[in-house]
Amino acid sequence: MNDSEGMYLLIETNGSKLWRLNYRVLGRYRTYAMGRYPEVTLQKVRDKKLEARRLIAEGIDPSEKKKMSARSSKMASDNKFRSLAEEYIRTLENKGYVPQTIDKNR
């Protein structure tokens, strides 16, 4: 079901309904996933479409930007885990645990 400017609702054989946007950037045709229907309303999808079109006009691929954002948030959470783990090991060292115990926890 088409809406406008390359945006459509993809209905799969299993019954799921997915918002998609077809666009062209740097000479390549791409598809941008914008969420599931009905969790993402038509108005929200149209707002996302406008944002994606703005990025495309600036020469930025919205799909790549979305992937990079996901990677950076994953890296931030990984760094948070690392810092918490290092703090835990320092706590064990300060409490005077034997080296074997600290190594097992590390």
ABEGO torsion letter per residue (X at the ends): XBBBGGBBBBBBAAGBBBBBBBBBBGGBBBBBBAEBOAABBAAAAAAAAAAAAAAAAAGBBAAAAAAAAAAAAAAAAAAAAAAAAAAAAAAAAAAGBBAAAAAAAX
